[in-house]
Amino acid sequence: MSLRGQAHRVDEPVETEVPDSREYDSESAAEVDEALCEAIAAAEADDNEYLAQLLRHELGSHYYQTR
């Protein structure tokens, strides 16, 4: 029987092609996701859509690299 390690979940909808609820195998990967979400929110608050979109793409890259 194989036991899966503890999953680390981030529940933060982002306007990009990643699930609204994302699971990672490591806490550090989830922390990167959370930091990117915070940076996206800050860019949006500053009306910097270029940066927000760039960060959304980075979040997608980070998420799919962990699959």
PyMOL Python script that loads the backbone (N, CA, C, O; Angstrom):
from pymol import cmd

cmd.read_pdbstr("""\
ATOM      1  N   MET A   1       0.844  -1.171   0.000  1.00  0.00           N
ATOM      2  CA  MET A   1       0.000   0.000   0.000  1.00  0.00           C
ATOM      3  C   MET A   1       0.888   1.233   0.000  1.00  0.00           C
ATOM      4  O   MET A   1       1.852   1.318   0.762  1.00  0.00           O
ATOM      5  N   SER A   2       0.561   2.174  -0.848  1.00  0.00           N
ATOM      6  CA  SER A   2       1.333   3.406  -0.961  1.00  0.00           C
ATOM      7  C   SER A   2       0.593   4.535  -0.262  1.00  0.00           C
ATOM      8  O   SER A   2      -0.595   4.754  -0.500  1.00  0.00           O
ATOM      9  N   LEU A   3       1.292   5.236   0.588  1.00  0.00           N
ATOM     10  CA  LEU A   3       0.704   6.383   1.276  1.00  0.00           C
ATOM     11  C   LEU A   3       1.209   7.649   0.621  1.00  0.00           C
ATOM     12  O   LEU A   3       2.413   7.816   0.427  1.00  0.00           O
ATOM     13  N   ARG A   4       0.314   8.523   0.285  1.00  0.00           N
ATOM     14  CA  ARG A   4       0.698   9.796  -0.315  1.00  0.00           C
ATOM     15  C   ARG A   4       1.059  10.759   0.803  1.00  0.00           C
ATOM     16  O   ARG A   4       0.397  10.796   1.840  1.00  0.00           O
ATOM     17  N   GLY A   5       2.109  11.533   0.588  1.00  0.00           N
ATOM     18  CA  GLY A   5       2.504  12.528   1.577  1.00  0.00           C
ATOM     19  C   GLY A   5       1.415  13.577   1.739  1.00  0.00           C
ATOM     20  O   GLY A   5       0.495  13.664   0.925  1.00  0.00           O
ATOM     21  N   GLN A   6       1.524  14.354   2.775  1.00  0.00           N
ATOM     22  CA  GLN A   6       0.536  15.390   3.047  1.00  0.00           C
ATOM     23  C   GLN A   6       0.488  16.393   1.905  1.00  0.00           C
ATOM     24  O   GLN A   6       1.518  16.925   1.490  1.00  0.00           O
ATOM     25  N   ALA A   7      -0.704  16.644   1.405  1.00  0.00           N
ATOM     26  CA  ALA A   7      -0.880  17.620   0.329  1.00  0.00           C
ATOM     27  C   ALA A   7      -1.052  19.001   0.937  1.00  0.00           C
ATOM     28  O   ALA A   7      -1.666  19.153   1.994  1.00  0.00           O
ATOM     29  N   HIS A   8      -0.525  19.973   0.286  1.00  0.00           N
ATOM     30  CA  HIS A   8      -0.644  21.373   0.706  1.00  0.00           C
ATOM     31  C   HIS A   8      -1.527  22.063  -0.318  1.00  0.00           C
ATOM     32  O   HIS A   8      -1.218  22.079  -1.510  1.00  0.00           O
ATOM     33  N   ARG A   9      -2.630  22.632   0.154  1.00  0.00           N
ATOM     34  CA  ARG A   9      -3.646  23.177  -0.734  1.00  0.00           C
ATOM     35  C   ARG A   9      -3.669  24.701  -0.684  1.00  0.00           C
ATOM     36  O   ARG A   9      -3.507  25.312   0.372  1.00  0.00           O
ATOM     37  N   VAL A  10      -3.873  25.292  -1.856  1.00  0.00           N
ATOM     38  CA  VAL A  10      -4.080  26.733  -1.979  1.00  0.00           C
ATOM     39  C   VAL A  10      -5.431  26.912  -2.655  1.00  0.00           C
ATOM     40  O   VAL A  10      -5.636  26.452  -3.778  1.00  0.00           O
ATOM     41  N   ASP A  11      -6.353  27.582  -1.967  1.00  0.00           N
ATOM     42  CA  ASP A  11      -7.686  27.848  -2.508  1.00  0.00           C
ATOM     43  C   ASP A  11      -7.790  29.326  -2.827  1.00  0.00           C
ATOM     44  O   ASP A  11      -8.239  30.124  -2.004  1.00  0.00           O
ATOM     45  N   GLU A  12      -7.370  29.679  -4.030  1.00  0.00           N
ATOM     46  CA  GLU A  12      -7.363  31.082  -4.458  1.00  0.00           C
ATOM     47  C   GLU A  12      -7.643  31.134  -5.956  1.00  0.00           C
ATOM     48  O   GLU A  12      -6.779  30.799  -6.766  1.00  0.00           O
ATOM     49  N   PRO A  13      -8.862  31.557  -6.325  1.00  0.00           N
ATOM     50  CA  PRO A  13      -9.152  31.679  -7.760  1.00  0.00           C
ATOM     51  C   PRO A  13      -8.270  32.748  -8.404  1.00  0.00           C
ATOM     52  O   PRO A  13      -8.087  33.833  -7.851  1.00  0.00           O
ATOM     53  N   VAL A  14      -7.736  32.433  -9.560  1.00  0.00           N
ATOM     54  CA  VAL A  14      -6.897  33.353 -10.314  1.00  0.00           C
ATOM     55  C   VAL A  14      -7.366  33.290 -11.764  1.00  0.00           C
ATOM     56  O   VAL A  14      -7.667  32.211 -12.275  1.00  0.00           O
ATOM     57  N   GLU A  15      -7.429  34.428 -12.418  1.00  0.00           N
ATOM     58  CA  GLU A  15      -7.913  34.474 -13.801  1.00  0.00           C
ATOM     59  C   GLU A  15      -6.853  33.952 -14.767  1.00  0.00           C
ATOM     60  O   GLU A  15      -6.292  34.704 -15.564  1.00  0.00           O
ATOM     61  N   THR A  16      -6.596  32.677 -14.680  1.00  0.00           N
ATOM     62  CA  THR A  16      -5.698  31.996 -15.597  1.00  0.00           C
ATOM     63  C   THR A  16      -6.102  30.535 -15.637  1.00  0.00           C
ATOM     64  O   THR A  16      -7.009  30.126 -14.913  1.00  0.00           O
ATOM     65  N   GLU A  17      -5.455  29.755 -16.455  1.00  0.00           N
ATOM     66  CA  GLU A  17      -5.885  28.381 -16.649  1.00  0.00           C
ATOM     67  C   GLU A  17      -5.250  27.424 -15.646  1.00  0.00           C
ATOM     68  O   GLU A  17      -4.580  26.463 -16.022  1.00  0.00           O
ATOM     69  N   VAL A  18      -5.471  27.702 -14.376  1.00  0.00           N
ATOM     70  CA  VAL A  18      -5.115  26.777 -13.306  1.00  0.00           C
ATOM     71  C   VAL A  18      -6.372  26.574 -12.468  1.00  0.00           C
ATOM     72  O   VAL A  18      -7.235  27.450 -12.436  1.00  0.00           O
ATOM     73  N   PRO A  19      -6.490  25.444 -11.795  1.00  0.00           N
ATOM     74  CA  PRO A  19      -7.670  25.228 -10.950  1.00  0.00           C
ATOM     75  C   PRO A  19      -7.739  26.267  -9.828  1.00  0.00           C
ATOM     76  O   PRO A  19      -6.714  26.797  -9.401  1.00  0.00           O
ATOM     77  N   ASP A  20      -8.955  26.552  -9.355  1.00  0.00           N
ATOM     78  CA  ASP A  20      -9.123  27.486  -8.239  1.00  0.00           C
ATOM     79  C   ASP A  20      -8.571  26.917  -6.943  1.00  0.00           C
ATOM     80  O   ASP A  20      -8.171  27.664  -6.049  1.00  0.00           O
ATOM     81  N   SER A  21      -8.550  25.595  -6.843  1.00  0.00           N
ATOM     82  CA  SER A  21      -7.981  24.916  -5.690  1.00  0.00           C
ATOM     83  C   SER A  21      -6.816  24.069  -6.183  1.00  0.00           C
ATOM     84  O   SER A  21      -6.996  23.151  -6.983  1.00  0.00           O
ATOM     85  N   ARG A  22      -5.616  24.387  -5.697  1.00  0.00           N
ATOM     86  CA  ARG A  22      -4.411  23.721  -6.179  1.00  0.00           C
ATOM     87  C   ARG A  22      -3.723  22.977  -5.040  1.00  0.00           C
ATOM     88  O   ARG A  22      -3.597  23.503  -3.934  1.00  0.00           O
ATOM     89  N   GLU A  23      -3.278  21.755  -5.312  1.00  0.00           N
ATOM     90  CA  GLU A  23      -2.566  20.953  -4.317  1.00  0.00           C
ATOM     91  C   GLU A  23      -1.107  20.782  -4.723  1.00  0.00           C
ATOM     92  O   GLU A  23      -0.781  20.595  -5.895  1.00  0.00           O
ATOM     93  N   TYR A  24      -0.247  20.853  -3.720  1.00  0.00           N
ATOM     94  CA  TYR A  24       1.190  20.663  -3.915  1.00  0.00           C
ATOM     95  C   TYR A  24       1.683  19.614  -2.932  1.00  0.00           C
ATOM     96  O   TYR A  24       1.098  19.426  -1.866  1.00  0.00           O
ATOM     97  N   ASP A  25       2.756  18.937  -3.295  1.00  0.00           N
ATOM     98  CA  ASP A  25       3.333  17.921  -2.427  1.00  0.00           C
ATOM     99  C   ASP A  25       4.223  18.524  -1.350  1.00  0.00           C
ATOM    100  O   ASP A  25       4.519  17.864  -0.355  1.00  0.00           O
ATOM    101  N   SER A  26       4.652  19.768  -1.534  1.00  0.00           N
ATOM    102  CA  SER A  26       5.518  20.385  -0.530  1.00  0.00           C
ATOM    103  C   SER A  26       4.943  21.717  -0.070  1.00  0.00           C
ATOM    104  O   SER A  26       4.254  22.414  -0.814  1.00  0.00           O
ATOM    105  N   GLU A  27       5.242  22.039   1.156  1.00  0.00           N
ATOM    106  CA  GLU A  27       4.792  23.310   1.719  1.00  0.00           C
ATOM    107  C   GLU A  27       5.445  24.484   0.982  1.00  0.00           C
ATOM    108  O   GLU A  27       4.808  25.513   0.757  1.00  0.00           O
ATOM    109  N   SER A  28       6.703  24.326   0.614  1.00  0.00           N
ATOM    110  CA  SER A  28       7.398  25.423  -0.059  1.00  0.00           C
ATOM    111  C   SER A  28       6.776  25.733  -1.418  1.00  0.00           C
ATOM    112  O   SER A  28       6.709  26.900  -1.804  1.00  0.00           O
ATOM    113  N   ALA A  29       6.320  24.722  -2.150  1.00  0.00           N
ATOM    114  CA  ALA A  29       5.661  24.960  -3.437  1.00  0.00           C
ATOM    115  C   ALA A  29       4.342  25.703  -3.228  1.00  0.00           C
ATOM    116  O   ALA A  29       3.999  26.590  -4.010  1.00  0.00           O
ATOM    117  N   ALA A  30       3.610  25.348  -2.189  1.00  0.00           N
ATOM    118  CA  ALA A  30       2.364  26.049  -1.879  1.00  0.00           C
ATOM    119  C   ALA A  30       2.646  27.490  -1.468  1.00  0.00           C
ATOM    120  O   ALA A  30       1.872  28.389  -1.798  1.00  0.00           O
ATOM    121  N   GLU A  31       3.735  27.717  -0.758  1.00  0.00           N
ATOM    122  CA  GLU A  31       4.099  29.084  -0.356  1.00  0.00           C
ATOM    123  C   GLU A  31       4.433  29.949  -1.569  1.00  0.00           C
ATOM    124  O   GLU A  31       4.104  31.135  -1.590  1.00  0.00           O
ATOM    125  N   VAL A  32       5.080  29.370  -2.573  1.00  0.00           N
ATOM    126  CA  VAL A  32       5.362  30.114  -3.808  1.00  0.00           C
ATOM    127  C   VAL A  32       4.043  30.498  -4.474  1.00  0.00           C
ATOM    128  O   VAL A  32       3.881  31.630  -4.930  1.00  0.00           O
ATOM    129  N   ASP A  33       3.105  29.560  -4.530  1.00  0.00           N
ATOM    130  CA  ASP A  33       1.782  29.830  -5.098  1.00  0.00           C
ATOM    131  C   ASP A  33       1.120  30.994  -4.360  1.00  0.00           C
ATOM    132  O   ASP A  33       0.620  31.926  -4.989  1.00  0.00           O
ATOM    133  N   GLU A  34       1.119  30.940  -3.037  1.00  0.00           N
ATOM    134  CA  GLU A  34       0.497  31.997  -2.236  1.00  0.00           C
ATOM    135  C   GLU A  34       1.164  33.348  -2.470  1.00  0.00           C
ATOM    136  O   GLU A  34       0.487  34.372  -2.561  1.00  0.00           O
ATOM    137  N   ALA A  35       2.485  33.347  -2.567  1.00  0.00           N
ATOM    138  CA  ALA A  35       3.210  34.598  -2.810  1.00  0.00           C
ATOM    139  C   ALA A  35       2.868  35.168  -4.190  1.00  0.00           C
ATOM    140  O   ALA A  35       2.712  36.380  -4.341  1.00  0.00           O
ATOM    141  N   LEU A  36       2.752  34.303  -5.182  1.00  0.00           N
ATOM    142  CA  LEU A  36       2.367  34.764  -6.513  1.00  0.00           C
ATOM    143  C   LEU A  36       0.947  35.330  -6.498  1.00  0.00           C
ATOM    144  O   LEU A  36       0.681  36.341  -7.149  1.00  0.00           O
ATOM    145  N   CYS A  37       0.042  34.698  -5.771  1.00  0.00           N
ATOM    146  CA  CYS A  37      -1.332  35.211  -5.662  1.00  0.00           C
ATOM    147  C   CYS A  37      -1.338  36.592  -5.016  1.00  0.00           C
ATOM    148  O   CYS A  37      -2.068  37.480  -5.456  1.00  0.00           O
ATOM    149  N   GLU A  38      -0.533  36.777  -3.978  1.00  0.00           N
ATOM    150  CA  GLU A  38      -0.443  38.085  -3.326  1.00  0.00           C
ATOM    151  C   GLU A  38       0.129  39.136  -4.283  1.00  0.00           C
ATOM    152  O   GLU A  38      -0.334  40.276  -4.309  1.00  0.00           O
ATOM    153  N   ALA A  39       1.131  38.748  -5.062  1.00  0.00           N
ATOM    154  CA  ALA A  39       1.732  39.679  -6.019  1.00  0.00           C
ATOM    155  C   ALA A  39       0.742  40.035  -7.129  1.00  0.00           C
ATOM    156  O   ALA A  39       0.700  41.179  -7.584  1.00  0.00           O
ATOM    157  N   ILE A  40      -0.045  39.064  -7.559  1.00  0.00           N
ATOM    158  CA  ILE A  40      -1.076  39.328  -8.571  1.00  0.00           C
ATOM    159  C   ILE A  40      -2.088  40.331  -8.030  1.00  0.00           C
ATOM    160  O   ILE A  40      -2.452  41.283  -8.720  1.00  0.00           O
ATOM    161  N   ALA A  41      -2.542  40.119  -6.799  1.00  0.00           N
ATOM    162  CA  ALA A  41      -3.508  41.033  -6.183  1.00  0.00           C
ATOM    163  C   ALA A  41      -2.925  42.442  -6.051  1.00  0.00           C
ATOM    164  O   ALA A  41      -3.629  43.426  -6.276  1.00  0.00           O
ATOM    165  N   ALA A  42      -1.649  42.543  -5.690  1.00  0.00           N
ATOM    166  CA  ALA A  42      -1.006  43.853  -5.562  1.00  0.00           C
ATOM    167  C   ALA A  42      -0.907  44.548  -6.920  1.00  0.00           C
ATOM    168  O   ALA A  42      -1.141  45.752  -7.018  1.00  0.00           O
ATOM    169  N   ALA A  43      -0.564  43.799  -7.959  1.00  0.00           N
ATOM    170  CA  ALA A  43      -0.479  44.383  -9.298  1.00  0.00           C
ATOM    171  C   ALA A  43      -1.852  44.857  -9.765  1.00  0.00           C
ATOM    172  O   ALA A  43      -1.975  45.922 -10.370  1.00  0.00           O
ATOM    173  N   GLU A  44      -2.881  44.062  -9.482  1.00  0.00           N
ATOM    174  CA  GLU A  44      -4.237  44.457  -9.850  1.00  0.00           C
ATOM    175  C   GLU A  44      -4.669  45.704  -9.090  1.00  0.00           C
ATOM    176  O   GLU A  44      -5.308  46.587  -9.662  1.00  0.00           O
ATOM    177  N   ALA A  45      -4.328  45.784  -7.809  1.00  0.00           N
ATOM    178  CA  ALA A  45      -4.676  46.953  -7.002  1.00  0.00           C
ATOM    179  C   ALA A  45      -3.994  48.213  -7.523  1.00  0.00           C
ATOM    180  O   ALA A  45      -4.516  49.317  -7.369  1.00  0.00           O
ATOM    181  N   ASP A  46      -2.837  48.045  -8.133  1.00  0.00           N
ATOM    182  CA  ASP A  46      -2.086  49.167  -8.700  1.00  0.00           C
ATOM    183  C   ASP A  46      -2.468  49.425 -10.165  1.00  0.00           C
ATOM    184  O   ASP A  46      -1.847  50.241 -10.846  1.00  0.00           O
ATOM    185  N   ASP A  47      -3.498  48.717 -10.634  1.00  0.00           N
ATOM    186  CA  ASP A  47      -3.945  48.831 -12.029  1.00  0.00           C
ATOM    187  C   ASP A  47      -2.831  48.543 -13.031  1.00  0.00           C
ATOM    188  O   ASP A  47      -2.774  49.153 -14.099  1.00  0.00           O
ATOM    189  N   ASN A  48      -1.956  47.619 -12.682  1.00  0.00           N
ATOM    190  CA  ASN A  48      -0.864  47.216 -13.565  1.00  0.00           C
ATOM    191  C   ASN A  48      -1.226  45.858 -14.177  1.00  0.00           C
ATOM    192  O   ASN A  48      -0.759  44.814 -13.723  1.00  0.00           O
ATOM    193  N   GLU A  49      -2.067  45.893 -15.216  1.00  0.00           N
ATOM    194  CA  GLU A  49      -2.559  44.662 -15.816  1.00  0.00           C
ATOM    195  C   GLU A  49      -1.446  43.868 -16.499  1.00  0.00           C
ATOM    196  O   GLU A  49      -1.491  42.638 -16.527  1.00  0.00           O
ATOM    197  N   TYR A  50      -0.458  44.557 -17.044  1.00  0.00           N
ATOM    198  CA  TYR A  50       0.662  43.851 -17.671  1.00  0.00           C
ATOM    199  C   TYR A  50       1.373  42.956 -16.651  1.00  0.00           C
ATOM    200  O   TYR A  50       1.615  41.777 -16.907  1.00  0.00           O
ATOM    201  N   LEU A  51       1.698  43.530 -15.503  1.00  0.00           N
ATOM    202  CA  LEU A  51       2.387  42.757 -14.469  1.00  0.00           C
ATOM    203  C   LEU A  51       1.490  41.657 -13.920  1.00  0.00           C
ATOM    204  O   LEU A  51       1.952  40.539 -13.694  1.00  0.00           O
ATOM    205  N   ALA A  52       0.211  41.960 -13.702  1.00  0.00           N
ATOM    206  CA  ALA A  52      -0.718  40.949 -13.191  1.00  0.00           C
ATOM    207  C   ALA A  52      -0.787  39.763 -14.150  1.00  0.00           C
ATOM    208  O   ALA A  52      -0.765  38.612 -13.715  1.00  0.00           O
ATOM    209  N   GLN A  53      -0.870  40.037 -15.447  1.00  0.00           N
ATOM    210  CA  GLN A  53      -0.938  38.956 -16.432  1.00  0.00           C
ATOM    211  C   GLN A  53       0.366  38.153 -16.465  1.00  0.00           C
ATOM    212  O   GLN A  53       0.338  36.927 -16.569  1.00  0.00           O
ATOM    213  N   LEU A  54       1.486  38.834 -16.380  1.00  0.00           N
ATOM    214  CA  LEU A  54       2.779  38.150 -16.337  1.00  0.00           C
ATOM    215  C   LEU A  54       2.851  37.216 -15.126  1.00  0.00           C
ATOM    216  O   LEU A  54       3.307  36.078 -15.243  1.00  0.00           O
ATOM    217  N   LEU A  55       2.411  37.689 -13.991  1.00  0.00           N
ATOM    218  CA  LEU A  55       2.423  36.873 -12.775  1.00  0.00           C
ATOM    219  C   LEU A  55       1.444  35.704 -12.867  1.00  0.00           C
ATOM    220  O   LEU A  55       1.722  34.626 -12.342  1.00  0.00           O
ATOM    221  N   ARG A  56       0.308  35.904 -13.525  1.00  0.00           N
ATOM    222  CA  ARG A  56      -0.635  34.796 -13.732  1.00  0.00           C
ATOM    223  C   ARG A  56       0.018  33.692 -14.566  1.00  0.00           C
ATOM    224  O   ARG A  56      -0.144  32.506 -14.279  1.00  0.00           O
ATOM    225  N   HIS A  57       0.748  34.093 -15.590  1.00  0.00           N
ATOM    226  CA  HIS A  57       1.457  33.096 -16.402  1.00  0.00           C
ATOM    227  C   HIS A  57       2.521  32.367 -15.577  1.00  0.00           C
ATOM    228  O   HIS A  57       2.704  31.158 -15.718  1.00  0.00           O
ATOM    229  N   GLU A  58       3.208  33.099 -14.732  1.00  0.00           N
ATOM    230  CA  GLU A  58       4.218  32.476 -13.866  1.00  0.00           C
ATOM    231  C   GLU A  58       3.573  31.492 -12.895  1.00  0.00           C
ATOM    232  O   GLU A  58       4.129  30.428 -12.622  1.00  0.00           O
ATOM    233  N   LEU A  59       2.406  31.847 -12.376  1.00  0.00           N
ATOM    234  CA  LEU A  59       1.688  30.934 -11.485  1.00  0.00           C
ATOM    235  C   LEU A  59       1.316  29.664 -12.236  1.00  0.00           C
ATOM    236  O   LEU A  59       1.465  28.561 -11.710  1.00  0.00           O
ATOM    237  N   GLY A  60       0.835  29.818 -13.458  1.00  0.00           N
ATOM    238  CA  GLY A  60       0.507  28.640 -14.262  1.00  0.00           C
ATOM    239  C   GLY A  60       1.724  27.769 -14.510  1.00  0.00           C
ATOM    240  O   GLY A  60       1.646  26.544 -14.419  1.00  0.00           O
ATOM    241  N   SER A  61       2.839  28.393 -14.821  1.00  0.00           N
ATOM    242  CA  SER A  61       4.082  27.639 -15.038  1.00  0.00           C
ATOM    243  C   SER A  61       4.502  26.907 -13.774  1.00  0.00           C
ATOM    244  O   SER A  61       4.880  25.736 -13.819  1.00  0.00           O
ATOM    245  N   HIS A  62       4.431  27.598 -12.660  1.00  0.00           N
ATOM    246  CA  HIS A  62       4.799  26.976 -11.375  1.00  0.00           C
ATOM    247  C   HIS A  62       3.896  25.775 -11.090  1.00  0.00           C
ATOM    248  O   HIS A  62       4.376  24.697 -10.741  1.00  0.00           O
ATOM    249  N   TYR A  63       2.590  25.972 -11.242  1.00  0.00           N
ATOM    250  CA  TYR A  63       1.642  24.898 -10.941  1.00  0.00           C
ATOM    251  C   TYR A  63       1.879  23.689 -11.832  1.00  0.00           C
ATOM    252  O   TYR A  63       1.981  22.567 -11.336  1.00  0.00           O
ATOM    253  N   TYR A  64       1.967  23.902 -13.140  1.00  0.00           N
ATOM    254  CA  TYR A  64       2.084  22.769 -14.057  1.00  0.00           C
ATOM    255  C   TYR A  64       3.462  22.100 -14.004  1.00  0.00           C
ATOM    256  O   TYR A  64       3.586  20.931 -14.369  1.00  0.00           O
ATOM    257  N   GLN A  65       4.489  22.813 -13.560  1.00  0.00           N
ATOM    258  CA  GLN A  65       5.801  22.175 -13.376  1.00  0.00           C
ATOM    259  C   GLN A  65       5.789  21.182 -12.215  1.00  0.00           C
ATOM    260  O   GLN A  65       6.609  20.266 -12.164  1.00  0.00           O
ATOM    261  N   THR A  66       4.858  21.369 -11.289  1.00  0.00           N
ATOM    262  CA  THR A  66       4.799  20.456 -10.142  1.00  0.00           C
ATOM    263  C   THR A  66       3.931  19.236 -10.410  1.00  0.00           C
ATOM    264  O   THR A  66       3.812  18.366  -9.548  1.00  0.00           O
ATOM    265  N   ARG A  67       3.333  19.157 -11.569  1.00  0.00           N
ATOM    266  CA  ARG A  67       2.451  18.012 -11.876  1.00  0.00           C
ATOM    267  C   ARG A  67       3.263  16.834 -12.261  1.00  0.00           C
ATOM    268  O   ARG A  67       2.712  15.774 -12.556  1.00  0.00           O
TER     269      ARG A  67
END
""", "prot")
cmd.dss("prot")
cmd.show_as("cartoon", "prot")
cmd.util.cbc("prot")
cmd.orient("prot")
